[in-house]
């Protein structure tokens, strides 16, 4: 699901937990394509390099996700960008981008017991 309200990245992660889920991240081309059906904008995903610049950690809950589908020339850390957002909008190329964690976007949540991203 995608939240109705926009949040900073950290608040988006907390909101997904408050809703009984986790901030999600697609783990395959199939999940990535499915996610495009949920939103036509920019949504936060659980990827960041806040601990070590350039070392991106993408996880769903406590499970590390190896899948990545960055926009060309991304992540580029332009202006201290340490969190990832998924550009699902039809006007974009529908891949991931690194952005400032303080930006306000909606959150892509996977709810417990409801495998929203499973195809």
Biopython code that builds the backbone (N, CA, C, O; Angstrom):
import numpy as np
from Bio.PDB.StructureBuilder import StructureBuilder

atoms = [
    (1, "UNK", "N", (0.832, -1.180, 0.000)),
    (1, "UNK", "CA", (0.000, 0.000, 0.000)),
    (1, "UNK", "C", (0.878, 1.247, 0.000)),
    (1, "UNK", "O", (2.042, 1.204, 0.398)),
    (2, "UNK", "N", (0.319, 2.320, -0.438)),
    (2, "UNK", "CA", (0.991, 3.613, -0.403)),
    (2, "UNK", "C", (0.193, 4.504, 0.540)),
    (2, "UNK", "O", (-1.030, 4.593, 0.428)),
    (3, "UNK", "N", (0.878, 5.159, 1.463)),
    (3, "UNK", "CA", (0.187, 6.000, 2.440)),
    (3, "UNK", "C", (-0.480, 7.192, 1.756)),
    (3, "UNK", "O", (-0.035, 7.647, 0.702)),
    (4, "UNK", "N", (-1.534, 7.681, 2.360)),
    (4, "UNK", "CA", (-2.219, 8.870, 1.854)),
    (4, "UNK", "C", (-1.455, 10.137, 2.206)),
    (4, "UNK", "O", (-1.537, 11.143, 1.501)),
    (5, "UNK", "N", (-0.709, 10.076, 3.309)),
    (5, "UNK", "CA", (0.019, 11.230, 3.816)),
    (5, "UNK", "C", (1.491, 11.134, 3.443)),
    (5, "UNK", "O", (2.043, 10.040, 3.331)),
    (6, "UNK", "N", (2.115, 12.278, 3.254)),
    (6, "UNK", "CA", (3.553, 12.337, 2.945)),
    (6, "UNK", "C", (4.347, 12.559, 4.225)),
    (6, "UNK", "O", (3.884, 13.226, 5.150)),
    (7, "UNK", "N", (5.550, 11.990, 4.265)),
    (7, "UNK", "CA", (6.410, 12.045, 5.439)),
    (7, "UNK", "C", (7.866, 12.211, 5.010)),
    (7, "UNK", "O", (8.200, 12.021, 3.840)),
    (8, "UNK", "N", (8.731, 12.568, 5.963)),
    (8, "UNK", "CA", (10.164, 12.445, 5.726)),
    (8, "UNK", "C", (10.459, 10.947, 5.689)),
    (8, "UNK", "O", (9.602, 10.141, 6.050)),
    (9, "UNK", "N", (11.667, 10.566, 5.256)),
    (9, "UNK", "CA", (11.982, 9.143, 5.142)),
    (9, "UNK", "C", (11.856, 8.420, 6.485)),
    (9, "UNK", "O", (11.229, 7.363, 6.559)),
    (10, "UNK", "N", (12.446, 8.978, 7.546)),
    (10, "UNK", "CA", (12.399, 8.321, 8.862)),
    (10, "UNK", "C", (10.965, 8.219, 9.365)),
    (10, "UNK", "O", (10.577, 7.191, 9.919)),
    (11, "UNK", "N", (10.175, 9.271, 9.179)),
    (11, "UNK", "CA", (8.787, 9.236, 9.616)),
    (11, "UNK", "C", (7.970, 8.263, 8.772)),
    (11, "UNK", "O", (7.035, 7.641, 9.278)),
    (12, "UNK", "N", (8.313, 8.124, 7.490)),
    (12, "UNK", "CA", (7.630, 7.157, 6.624)),
    (12, "UNK", "C", (7.885, 5.738, 7.130)),
    (12, "UNK", "O", (6.972, 4.913, 7.180)),
    (13, "UNK", "N", (9.122, 5.466, 7.500)),
    (13, "UNK", "CA", (9.456, 4.137, 8.038)),
    (13, "UNK", "C", (8.668, 3.869, 9.321)),
    (13, "UNK", "O", (8.136, 2.775, 9.513)),
    (14, "UNK", "N", (8.597, 4.872, 10.195)),
    (14, "UNK", "CA", (7.832, 4.731, 11.439)),
    (14, "UNK", "C", (6.346, 4.556, 11.172)),
    (14, "UNK", "O", (5.687, 3.758, 11.838)),
    (15, "UNK", "N", (5.806, 5.299, 10.195)),
    (15, "UNK", "CA", (4.379, 5.200, 9.878)),
    (15, "UNK", "C", (4.020, 3.805, 9.391)),
    (15, "UNK", "O", (2.982, 3.266, 9.775)),
    (16, "UNK", "N", (4.857, 3.216, 8.553)),
    (16, "UNK", "CA", (4.586, 1.847, 8.095)),
    (16, "UNK", "C", (4.536, 0.885, 9.272)),
    (16, "UNK", "O", (3.680, 0.002, 9.314)),
    (17, "UNK", "N", (5.443, 1.048, 10.225)),
    (17, "UNK", "CA", (5.450, 0.206, 11.427)),
    (17, "UNK", "C", (4.178, 0.440, 12.231)),
    (17, "UNK", "O", (3.556, -0.512, 12.704)),
    (18, "UNK", "N", (3.785, 1.712, 12.389)),
    (18, "UNK", "CA", (2.559, 2.043, 13.132)),
    (18, "UNK", "C", (1.325, 1.425, 12.478)),
    (18, "UNK", "O", (0.358, 1.096, 13.164)),
    (19, "UNK", "N", (1.355, 1.269, 11.169)),
    (19, "UNK", "CA", (0.237, 0.673, 10.442)),
    (19, "UNK", "C", (0.264, -0.853, 10.470)),
    (19, "UNK", "O", (-0.640, -1.504, 9.946)),
    (20, "UNK", "N", (1.315, -1.429, 11.090)),
    (20, "UNK", "CA", (1.422, -2.884, 11.193)),
    (20, "UNK", "C", (2.228, -3.518, 10.091)),
    (20, "UNK", "O", (2.100, -4.717, 9.841)),
    (21, "UNK", "N", (3.061, -2.734, 9.424)),
    (21, "UNK", "CA", (3.871, -3.253, 8.327)),
    (21, "UNK", "C", (5.295, -2.759, 8.407)),
    (21, "UNK", "O", (5.798, -2.433, 9.483)),
    (22, "UNK", "N", (5.937, -2.707, 7.262)),
    (22, "UNK", "CA", (7.304, -2.193, 7.157)),
    (22, "UNK", "C", (7.401, -1.330, 5.903)),
    (22, "UNK", "O", (6.641, -1.510, 4.951)),
    (23, "UNK", "N", (8.338, -0.397, 5.913)),
    (23, "UNK", "CA", (8.647, 0.343, 4.701)),
    (23, "UNK", "C", (9.203, -0.670, 3.710)),
    (23, "UNK", "O", (10.157, -1.384, 4.018)),
    (24, "UNK", "N", (8.623, -0.733, 2.545)),
    (24, "UNK", "CA", (8.932, -1.792, 1.592)),
    (24, "UNK", "C", (10.024, -1.378, 0.617)),
    (24, "UNK", "O", (10.366, -0.202, 0.490)),
    (25, "UNK", "N", (10.557, -2.381, -0.066)),
    (25, "UNK", "CA", (11.478, -2.172, -1.180)),
    (25, "UNK", "C", (11.265, -3.332, -2.148)),
    (25, "UNK", "O", (11.313, -4.494, -1.743)),
    (26, "UNK", "N", (11.031, -3.027, -3.420)),
    (26, "UNK", "CA", (10.873, -4.125, -4.382)),
    (26, "UNK", "C", (12.120, -5.001, -4.392)),
    (26, "UNK", "O", (13.241, -4.504, -4.286)),
    (27, "UNK", "N", (11.912, -6.321, -4.522)),
    (27, "UNK", "CA", (13.046, -7.239, -4.499)),
    (27, "UNK", "C", (13.220, -7.994, -5.815)),
    (27, "UNK", "O", (14.016, -8.929, -5.900)),
    (28, "UNK", "N", (12.465, -7.580, -6.848)),
    (28, "UNK", "CA", (12.589, -8.226, -8.152)),
    (28, "UNK", "C", (11.962, -7.311, -9.205)),
    (28, "UNK", "O", (11.246, -6.365, -8.878)),
    (29, "UNK", "N", (12.243, -7.610, -10.467)),
    (29, "UNK", "CA", (11.603, -6.855, -11.549)),
    (29, "UNK", "C", (10.083, -6.990, -11.457)),
    (29, "UNK", "O", (9.359, -6.034, -11.734)),
    (30, "UNK", "N", (9.603, -8.157, -11.074)),
    (30, "UNK", "CA", (8.163, -8.379, -10.978)),
    (30, "UNK", "C", (7.546, -7.503, -9.888)),
    (30, "UNK", "O", (6.502, -6.890, -10.109)),
    (31, "UNK", "N", (8.176, -7.438, -8.719)),
    (31, "UNK", "CA", (7.674, -6.580, -7.652)),
    (31, "UNK", "C", (7.772, -5.115, -8.050)),
    (31, "UNK", "O", (6.885, -4.320, -7.740)),
    (32, "UNK", "N", (8.841, -4.766, -8.730)),
    (32, "UNK", "CA", (9.008, -3.393, -9.186)),
    (32, "UNK", "C", (7.859, -3.002, -10.121)),
    (32, "UNK", "O", (7.278, -1.925, -9.985)),
    (33, "UNK", "N", (7.541, -3.880, -11.063)),
    (33, "UNK", "CA", (6.446, -3.616, -12.000)),
    (33, "UNK", "C", (5.104, -3.539, -11.270)),
    (33, "UNK", "O", (4.276, -2.683, -11.583)),
    (34, "UNK", "N", (4.888, -4.428, -10.302)),
    (34, "UNK", "CA", (3.639, -4.414, -9.547)),
    (34, "UNK", "C", (3.486, -3.100, -8.789)),
    (34, "UNK", "O", (2.394, -2.536, -8.731)),
    (35, "UNK", "N", (4.579, -2.614, -8.211)),
    (35, "UNK", "CA", (4.546, -1.377, -7.444)),
    (35, "UNK", "C", (4.114, -0.198, -8.306)),
    (35, "UNK", "O", (3.478, 0.733, -7.811)),
    (36, "UNK", "N", (4.449, -0.232, -9.575)),
    (36, "UNK", "CA", (4.058, 0.855, -10.475)),
    (36, "UNK", "C", (2.541, 0.988, -10.566)),
    (36, "UNK", "O", (2.033, 2.064, -10.884)),
    (37, "UNK", "N", (1.816, -0.089, -10.291)),
    (37, "UNK", "CA", (0.355, -0.049, -10.335)),
    (37, "UNK", "C", (-0.248, 0.599, -9.092)),
    (37, "UNK", "O", (-1.423, 0.966, -9.095)),
    (38, "UNK", "N", (0.544, 0.742, -8.032)),
    (38, "UNK", "CA", (0.034, 1.261, -6.763)),
    (38, "UNK", "C", (0.071, 2.774, -6.665)),
    (38, "UNK", "O", (-0.646, 3.362, -5.856)),
    (39, "UNK", "N", (0.895, 3.405, -7.475)),
    (39, "UNK", "CA", (1.104, 4.838, -7.319)),
    (39, "UNK", "C", (1.566, 5.454, -8.627)),
    (39, "UNK", "O", (2.153, 4.781, -9.474)),
    (40, "UNK", "N", (1.296, 6.729, -8.779)),
    (40, "UNK", "CA", (1.787, 7.469, -9.937)),
    (40, "UNK", "C", (2.470, 8.734, -9.439)),
    (40, "UNK", "O", (2.111, 9.848, -9.821)),
    (41, "UNK", "N", (3.457, 8.538, -8.581)),
    (41, "UNK", "CA", (4.190, 9.649, -7.992)),
    (41, "UNK", "C", (5.539, 9.155, -7.472)),
    (41, "UNK", "O", (6.101, 8.200, -8.008)),
    (42, "UNK", "N", (6.041, 9.785, -6.459)),
    (42, "UNK", "CA", (7.311, 9.401, -5.842)),
    (42, "UNK", "C", (6.994, 8.828, -4.466)),
    (42, "UNK", "O", (6.250, 9.442, -3.702)),
    (43, "UNK", "N", (7.550, 7.651, -4.136)),
    (43, "UNK", "CA", (7.312, 7.038, -2.831)),
    (43, "UNK", "C", (8.645, 6.617, -2.206)),
    (43, "UNK", "O", (9.580, 6.213, -2.896)),
    (44, "UNK", "N", (8.696, 6.726, -0.881)),
    (44, "UNK", "CA", (9.868, 6.259, -0.146)),
    (44, "UNK", "C", (9.942, 4.743, -0.168)),
    (44, "UNK", "O", (8.920, 4.060, -0.103)),
    (45, "UNK", "N", (11.171, 4.218, -0.261)),
    (45, "UNK", "CA", (11.435, 2.794, -0.079)),
    (45, "UNK", "C", (12.522, 2.651, 0.976)),
    (45, "UNK", "O", (13.221, 3.619, 1.276)),
    (46, "UNK", "N", (12.671, 1.471, 1.535)),
    (46, "UNK", "CA", (13.622, 1.274, 2.639)),
    (46, "UNK", "C", (15.028, 0.976, 2.125)),
    (46, "UNK", "O", (15.542, -0.135, 2.260)),
    (47, "UNK", "N", (15.626, 1.994, 1.537)),
    (47, "UNK", "CA", (17.031, 1.955, 1.108)),
    (47, "UNK", "C", (17.691, 3.249, 1.568)),
    (47, "UNK", "O", (17.120, 4.332, 1.438)),
    (48, "UNK", "N", (18.889, 3.122, 2.100)),
    (48, "UNK", "CA", (19.618, 4.326, 2.489)),
    (48, "UNK", "C", (21.105, 4.020, 2.607)),
    (48, "UNK", "O", (21.519, 2.869, 2.740)),
    (49, "UNK", "N", (21.894, 5.095, 2.553)),
    (49, "UNK", "CA", (23.329, 4.973, 2.820)),
    (49, "UNK", "C", (23.718, 5.962, 3.920)),
    (49, "UNK", "O", (24.760, 6.614, 3.854)),
    (50, "UNK", "N", (22.850, 6.055, 4.937)),
    (50, "UNK", "CA", (23.069, 6.998, 6.037)),
    (50, "UNK", "C", (24.254, 6.618, 6.904)),
    (50, "UNK", "O", (24.903, 7.499, 7.468)),
    (51, "UNK", "N", (24.558, 5.327, 7.029)),
    (51, "UNK", "CA", (25.681, 4.905, 7.874)),
    (51, "UNK", "C", (27.014, 5.138, 7.188)),
    (51, "UNK", "O", (27.916, 5.735, 7.776)),
    (52, "UNK", "N", (27.151, 4.672, 5.946)),
    (52, "UNK", "CA", (28.386, 4.813, 5.186)),
    (52, "UNK", "C", (28.030, 5.305, 3.782)),
    (52, "UNK", "O", (27.325, 4.620, 3.041)),
    (53, "UNK", "N", (28.510, 6.476, 3.426)),
    (53, "UNK", "CA", (28.212, 7.046, 2.116)),
    (53, "UNK", "C", (28.616, 6.082, 0.993)),
    (53, "UNK", "O", (29.748, 5.600, 0.939)),
    (54, "UNK", "N", (27.664, 5.820, 0.110)),
    (54, "UNK", "CA", (27.923, 4.946, -1.019)),
    (54, "UNK", "C", (27.662, 3.477, -0.754)),
    (54, "UNK", "O", (27.673, 2.677, -1.689)),
    (55, "UNK", "N", (27.429, 3.098, 0.493)),
    (55, "UNK", "CA", (27.115, 1.707, 0.826)),
    (55, "UNK", "C", (25.621, 1.621, 1.127)),
    (55, "UNK", "O", (25.188, 1.823, 2.261)),
    (56, "UNK", "N", (24.854, 1.323, 0.102)),
    (56, "UNK", "CA", (23.400, 1.317, 0.204)),
    (56, "UNK", "C", (22.896, 0.048, 0.865)),
    (56, "UNK", "O", (23.245, -1.062, 0.463)),
    (57, "UNK", "N", (22.072, 0.229, 1.885)),
    (57, "UNK", "CA", (21.399, -0.880, 2.557)),
    (57, "UNK", "C", (19.932, -0.797, 2.189)),
    (57, "UNK", "O", (19.259, 0.198, 2.460)),
    (58, "UNK", "N", (19.455, -1.846, 1.576)),
    (58, "UNK", "CA", (18.044, -1.943, 1.211)),
    (58, "UNK", "C", (17.489, -3.147, 1.937)),
    (58, "UNK", "O", (18.006, -4.255, 1.794)),
    (59, "UNK", "N", (16.441, -2.941, 2.715)),
    (59, "UNK", "CA", (15.890, -4.068, 3.447)),
    (59, "UNK", "C", (14.386, -3.915, 3.608)),
    (59, "UNK", "O", (13.822, -2.823, 3.545)),
    (60, "UNK", "N", (13.779, -5.055, 3.816)),
    (60, "UNK", "CA", (12.360, -5.104, 4.090)),
    (60, "UNK", "C", (12.227, -5.740, 5.457)),
    (60, "UNK", "O", (12.399, -6.948, 5.622)),
    (61, "UNK", "N", (11.919, -4.903, 6.431)),
    (61, "UNK", "CA", (11.982, -5.358, 7.811)),
    (61, "UNK", "C", (13.440, -5.571, 8.159)),
    (61, "UNK", "O", (14.229, -4.627, 8.122)),
    (62, "UNK", "N", (13.809, -6.794, 8.497)),
    (62, "UNK", "CA", (15.204, -7.097, 8.823)),
    (62, "UNK", "C", (15.911, -7.871, 7.707)),
    (62, "UNK", "O", (17.064, -8.273, 7.863)),
    (63, "UNK", "N", (15.227, -8.077, 6.597)),
    (63, "UNK", "CA", (15.763, -8.874, 5.496)),
    (63, "UNK", "C", (16.420, -7.963, 4.459)),
    (63, "UNK", "O", (15.768, -7.087, 3.891)),
    (64, "UNK", "N", (17.710, -8.175, 4.218)),
    (64, "UNK", "CA", (18.451, -7.401, 3.216)),
    (64, "UNK", "C", (17.974, -7.786, 1.821)),
    (64, "UNK", "O", (17.822, -8.968, 1.512)),
    (65, "UNK", "N", (17.741, -6.786, 0.987)),
    (65, "UNK", "CA", (17.300, -6.985, -0.392)),
    (65, "UNK", "C", (18.444, -6.611, -1.319)),
    (65, "UNK", "O", (18.951, -5.491, -1.255)),
    (66, "UNK", "N", (18.856, -7.534, -2.178)),
    (66, "UNK", "CA", (19.980, -7.297, -3.084)),
    (66, "UNK", "C", (19.561, -6.556, -4.352)),
    (66, "UNK", "O", (20.387, -5.914, -5.001)),
    (67, "UNK", "N", (18.292, -6.644, -4.700)),
    (67, "UNK", "CA", (17.781, -6.046, -5.945)),
    (67, "UNK", "C", (17.941, -4.521, -5.924)),
    (67, "UNK", "O", (17.685, -3.874, -4.908)),
    (68, "UNK", "N", (18.368, -3.960, -7.057)),
    (68, "UNK", "CA", (18.472, -2.512, -7.231)),
    (68, "UNK", "C", (18.027, -2.166, -8.646)),
    (68, "UNK", "O", (18.312, -2.909, -9.586)),
    (69, "UNK", "N", (17.333, -1.049, -8.803)),
    (69, "UNK", "CA", (16.965, -0.568, -10.135)),
    (69, "UNK", "C", (17.010, 0.972, -10.115)),
    (69, "UNK", "O", (15.982, 1.650, -10.103)),
    (70, "UNK", "N", (18.232, 1.483, -10.111)),
    (70, "UNK", "CA", (18.467, 2.916, -10.034)),
    (70, "UNK", "C", (18.230, 3.593, -11.384)),
    (70, "UNK", "O", (18.447, 2.999, -12.440)),
    (71, "UNK", "N", (17.786, 4.837, -11.326)),
    (71, "UNK", "CA", (17.754, 5.676, -12.521)),
    (71, "UNK", "C", (19.180, 5.792, -13.053)),
    (71, "UNK", "O", (20.129, 5.632, -12.285)),
    (72, "UNK", "N", (19.356, 6.066, -14.344)),
    (72, "UNK", "CA", (20.715, 6.271, -14.871)),
    (72, "UNK", "C", (21.435, 7.369, -14.081)),
    (72, "UNK", "O", (20.837, 8.386, -13.728)),
    (73, "UNK", "N", (22.702, 7.156, -13.814)),
    (73, "UNK", "CA", (23.553, 8.097, -13.067)),
    (73, "UNK", "C", (23.127, 8.274, -11.610)),
    (73, "UNK", "O", (23.485, 9.269, -10.979)),
    (74, "UNK", "N", (22.386, 7.344, -11.084)),
    (74, "UNK", "CA", (21.984, 7.375, -9.678)),
    (74, "UNK", "C", (22.476, 6.098, -9.005)),
    (74, "UNK", "O", (22.651, 5.091, -9.691)),
    (75, "UNK", "N", (22.700, 6.097, -7.730)),
    (75, "UNK", "CA", (22.630, 7.237, -6.824)),
    (75, "UNK", "C", (23.836, 8.159, -7.014)),
    (75, "UNK", "O", (24.950, 7.698, -7.263)),
    (76, "UNK", "N", (23.598, 9.457, -6.894)),
    (76, "UNK", "CA", (24.691, 10.404, -7.150)),
    (76, "UNK", "C", (25.022, 11.305, -5.968)),
    (76, "UNK", "O", (25.953, 12.107, -6.046)),
    (77, "UNK", "N", (24.272, 11.186, -4.871)),
    (77, "UNK", "CA", (24.517, 11.978, -3.665)),
    (77, "UNK", "C", (24.579, 13.477, -3.954)),
    (77, "UNK", "O", (25.359, 14.193, -3.326)),
    (78, "UNK", "N", (23.792, 13.946, -4.870)),
    (78, "UNK", "CA", (23.751, 15.367, -5.202)),
    (78, "UNK", "C", (23.062, 16.132, -4.072)),
    (78, "UNK", "O", (21.842, 16.061, -3.925)),
    (79, "UNK", "N", (23.841, 16.858, -3.280)),
    (79, "UNK", "CA", (23.270, 17.621, -2.172)),
    (79, "UNK", "C", (22.931, 16.784, -0.955)),
    (79, "UNK", "O", (21.904, 17.010, -0.315)),
    (80, "UNK", "N", (23.780, 15.819, -0.626)),
    (80, "UNK", "CA", (23.608, 14.989, 0.562)),
    (80, "UNK", "C", (22.328, 14.167, 0.509)),
    (80, "UNK", "O", (21.448, 14.321, 1.356)),
    (81, "UNK", "N", (22.229, 13.311, -0.471)),
    (81, "UNK", "CA", (21.070, 12.453, -0.666)),
    (81, "UNK", "C", (21.377, 11.060, -0.129)),
    (81, "UNK", "O", (22.158, 10.317, -0.723)),
    (82, "UNK", "N", (20.765, 10.712, 0.989)),
    (82, "UNK", "CA", (21.077, 9.453, 1.666)),
    (82, "UNK", "C", (19.913, 8.474, 1.758)),
    (82, "UNK", "O", (20.054, 7.401, 2.344)),
    (83, "UNK", "N", (18.766, 8.828, 1.188)),
    (83, "UNK", "CA", (17.605, 7.940, 1.232)),
    (83, "UNK", "C", (17.074, 7.732, -0.177)),
    (83, "UNK", "O", (17.243, 8.584, -1.050)),
    (84, "UNK", "N", (16.430, 6.589, -0.389)),
    (84, "UNK", "CA", (15.966, 6.243, -1.738)),
    (84, "UNK", "C", (14.461, 6.403, -1.864)),
    (84, "UNK", "O", (13.688, 6.099, -0.956)),
    (85, "UNK", "N", (14.087, 6.895, -3.039)),
    (85, "UNK", "CA", (12.680, 7.005, -3.392)),
    (85, "UNK", "C", (12.482, 6.334, -4.745)),
    (85, "UNK", "O", (13.383, 6.298, -5.583)),
    (86, "UNK", "N", (11.307, 5.816, -4.929)),
    (86, "UNK", "CA", (10.946, 5.117, -6.153)),
    (86, "UNK", "C", (10.090, 6.065, -6.978)),
    (86, "UNK", "O", (9.006, 6.466, -6.554)),
    (87, "UNK", "N", (10.579, 6.418, -8.147)),
    (87, "UNK", "CA", (9.862, 7.334, -9.025)),
    (87, "UNK", "C", (8.865, 6.532, -9.857)),
    (87, "UNK", "O", (9.163, 6.127, -10.980)),
    (88, "UNK", "N", (7.682, 6.308, -9.294)),
    (88, "UNK", "CA", (6.666, 5.502, -9.967)),
    (88, "UNK", "C", (5.849, 6.310, -10.961)),
    (88, "UNK", "O", (5.052, 5.749, -11.713)),
    (89, "UNK", "N", (6.041, 7.625, -10.970)),
    (89, "UNK", "CA", (5.229, 8.499, -11.825)),
    (89, "UNK", "C", (5.420, 8.173, -13.302)),
    (89, "UNK", "O", (6.527, 7.883, -13.755)),
    (90, "UNK", "N", (4.323, 8.228, -14.035)),
    (90, "UNK", "CA", (4.362, 7.912, -15.467)),
    (90, "UNK", "C", (5.187, 8.925, -16.247)),
    (90, "UNK", "O", (5.624, 8.632, -17.360)),
    (91, "UNK", "N", (5.413, 10.123, -15.682)),
    (91, "UNK", "CA", (6.229, 11.132, -16.360)),
    (91, "UNK", "C", (7.721, 10.886, -16.152)),
    (91, "UNK", "O", (8.547, 11.566, -16.760)),
    (92, "UNK", "N", (8.077, 9.921, -15.301)),
    (92, "UNK", "CA", (9.482, 9.611, -15.050)),
    (92, "UNK", "C", (9.871, 8.304, -15.707)),
    (92, "UNK", "O", (9.082, 7.714, -16.445)),
    (93, "UNK", "N", (11.101, 7.845, -15.438)),
    (93, "UNK", "CA", (11.495, 6.562, -16.028)),
    (93, "UNK", "C", (11.282, 5.408, -15.053)),
    (93, "UNK", "O", (11.724, 4.287, -15.304)),
    (94, "UNK", "N", (10.603, 5.684, -13.940)),
    (94, "UNK", "CA", (10.043, 4.671, -13.047)),
    (94, "UNK", "C", (11.089, 3.766, -12.401)),
    (94, "UNK", "O", (10.927, 2.548, -12.324)),
    (95, "UNK", "N", (12.154, 4.396, -11.946)),
    (95, "UNK", "CA", (13.216, 3.674, -11.245)),
    (95, "UNK", "C", (13.537, 4.415, -9.951)),
    (95, "UNK", "O", (12.819, 5.337, -9.563)),
    (96, "UNK", "N", (14.619, 4.011, -9.284)),
    (96, "UNK", "CA", (14.958, 4.574, -7.977)),
    (96, "UNK", "C", (15.907, 5.752, -8.112)),
    (96, "UNK", "O", (16.667, 5.864, -9.074)),
    (97, "UNK", "N", (15.839, 6.626, -7.117)),
    (97, "UNK", "CA", (16.684, 7.805, -7.082)),
    (97, "UNK", "C", (17.079, 8.068, -5.630)),
    (97, "UNK", "O", (16.294, 7.814, -4.717)),
    (98, "UNK", "N", (18.278, 8.571, -5.418)),
    (98, "UNK", "CA", (18.629, 8.991, -4.067)),
    (98, "UNK", "C", (18.196, 10.445, -3.893)),
    (98, "UNK", "O", (18.398, 11.281, -4.774)),
    (99, "UNK", "N", (17.597, 10.725, -2.735)),
    (99, "UNK", "CA", (17.105, 12.061, -2.432)),
    (99, "UNK", "C", (17.412, 12.392, -0.977)),
    (99, "UNK", "O", (17.805, 11.518, -0.204)),
    (100, "UNK", "N", (17.235, 13.638, -0.613)),
    (100, "UNK", "CA", (17.432, 14.058, 0.772)),
    (100, "UNK", "C", (16.407, 13.379, 1.664)),
    (100, "UNK", "O", (15.221, 13.341, 1.336)),
    (101, "UNK", "N", (16.859, 12.846, 2.788)),
    (101, "UNK", "CA", (15.967, 12.142, 3.713)),
    (101, "UNK", "C", (14.920, 13.062, 4.325)),
    (101, "UNK", "O", (13.919, 12.585, 4.859)),
    (102, "UNK", "N", (15.137, 14.382, 4.255)),
    (102, "UNK", "CA", (14.187, 15.332, 4.829)),
    (102, "UNK", "C", (13.080, 15.718, 3.849)),
    (102, "UNK", "O", (12.145, 16.429, 4.215)),
    (103, "UNK", "N", (13.186, 15.249, 2.599)),
    (103, "UNK", "CA", (12.134, 15.498, 1.623)),
    (103, "UNK", "C", (10.857, 14.820, 2.111)),
    (103, "UNK", "O", (10.925, 13.845, 2.860)),
    (104, "UNK", "N", (9.708, 15.317, 1.704)),
    (104, "UNK", "CA", (8.433, 14.773, 2.153)),
    (104, "UNK", "C", (7.753, 14.062, 0.981)),
    (104, "UNK", "O", (7.413, 14.679, -0.028)),
    (105, "UNK", "N", (7.563, 12.737, 1.140)),
    (105, "UNK", "CA", (6.926, 11.895, 0.115)),
    (105, "UNK", "C", (6.014, 10.893, 0.803)),
    (105, "UNK", "O", (6.058, 10.746, 2.025)),
    (106, "UNK", "N", (5.197, 10.213, 0.034)),
    (106, "UNK", "CA", (4.371, 9.140, 0.568)),
    (106, "UNK", "C", (5.238, 7.891, 0.734)),
    (106, "UNK", "O", (6.325, 7.797, 0.163)),
    (107, "UNK", "N", (4.747, 6.941, 1.518)),
    (107, "UNK", "CA", (5.531, 5.742, 1.838)),
    (107, "UNK", "C", (4.948, 4.501, 1.181)),
    (107, "UNK", "O", (3.731, 4.325, 1.124)),
    (108, "UNK", "N", (5.835, 3.644, 0.684)),
    (108, "UNK", "CA", (5.446, 2.336, 0.174)),
    (108, "UNK", "C", (5.583, 1.342, 1.324)),
    (108, "UNK", "O", (6.695, 1.004, 1.732)),
    (109, "UNK", "N", (4.442, 0.874, 1.846)),
    (109, "UNK", "CA", (4.446, -0.039, 2.988)),
    (109, "UNK", "C", (4.010, -1.434, 2.546)),
    (109, "UNK", "O", (3.129, -1.585, 1.700)),
    (110, "UNK", "N", (4.635, -2.434, 3.125)),
    (110, "UNK", "CA", (4.166, -3.817, 2.977)),
    (110, "UNK", "C", (3.569, -4.196, 4.322)),
    (110, "UNK", "O", (4.230, -4.119, 5.357)),
    (111, "UNK", "N", (2.316, -4.603, 4.289)),
    (111, "UNK", "CA", (1.603, -4.892, 5.517)),
    (111, "UNK", "C", (1.741, -6.365, 5.888)),
    (111, "UNK", "O", (1.708, -7.238, 5.021)),
    (112, "UNK", "N", (1.894, -6.629, 7.164)),
    (112, "UNK", "CA", (1.993, -8.006, 7.663)),
    (112, "UNK", "C", (0.727, -8.765, 7.315)),
    (112, "UNK", "O", (-0.382, -8.275, 7.529)),
    (113, "UNK", "N", (0.895, -9.947, 6.786)),
    (113, "UNK", "CA", (-0.244, -10.782, 6.435)),
    (113, "UNK", "C", (-0.881, -10.408, 5.106)),
    (113, "UNK", "O", (-1.775, -11.103, 4.621)),
    (114, "UNK", "N", (-0.421, -9.308, 4.518)),
    (114, "UNK", "CA", (-0.935, -8.881, 3.219)),
    (114, "UNK", "C", (0.253, -8.603, 2.316)),
    (114, "UNK", "O", (0.740, -7.474, 2.274)),
    (115, "UNK", "N", (0.727, -9.600, 1.599)),
    (115, "UNK", "CA", (1.946, -9.436, 0.770)),
    (115, "UNK", "C", (1.670, -8.552, -0.448)),
    (115, "UNK", "O", (1.552, -9.039, -1.572)),
    (116, "UNK", "N", (1.573, -7.252, -0.203)),
    (116, "UNK", "CA", (1.187, -6.304, -1.231)),
    (116, "UNK", "C", (2.084, -6.359, -2.458)),
    (116, "UNK", "O", (1.613, -6.167, -3.579)),
    (117, "UNK", "N", (3.373, -6.620, -2.258)),
    (117, "UNK", "CA", (4.290, -6.576, -3.384)),
    (117, "UNK", "C", (4.431, -7.915, -4.092)),
    (117, "UNK", "O", (5.143, -8.012, -5.091)),
    (118, "UNK", "N", (3.768, -8.942, -3.594)),
    (118, "UNK", "CA", (3.887, -10.246, -4.265)),
    (118, "UNK", "C", (2.995, -10.271, -5.494)),
    (118, "UNK", "O", (1.869, -9.775, -5.476)),
    (119, "UNK", "N", (3.518, -10.854, -6.555)),
    (119, "UNK", "CA", (2.789, -10.914, -7.811)),
    (119, "UNK", "C", (2.042, -12.230, -7.904)),
    (119, "UNK", "O", (1.358, -12.484, -8.895)),
]
sb = StructureBuilder()
sb.init_structure("model")
sb.init_model(0)
sb.init_chain("A")
sb.init_seg("    ")
for serial, (resi, resn, name, xyz) in enumerate(atoms, 1):
    if name == "N":
        sb.init_residue(resn, " ", resi, " ")
    sb.init_atom(name, np.array(xyz, "f"), 0.0, 1.0, " ", f" {name:<3s}", serial, name[0])
structure = sb.get_structure()
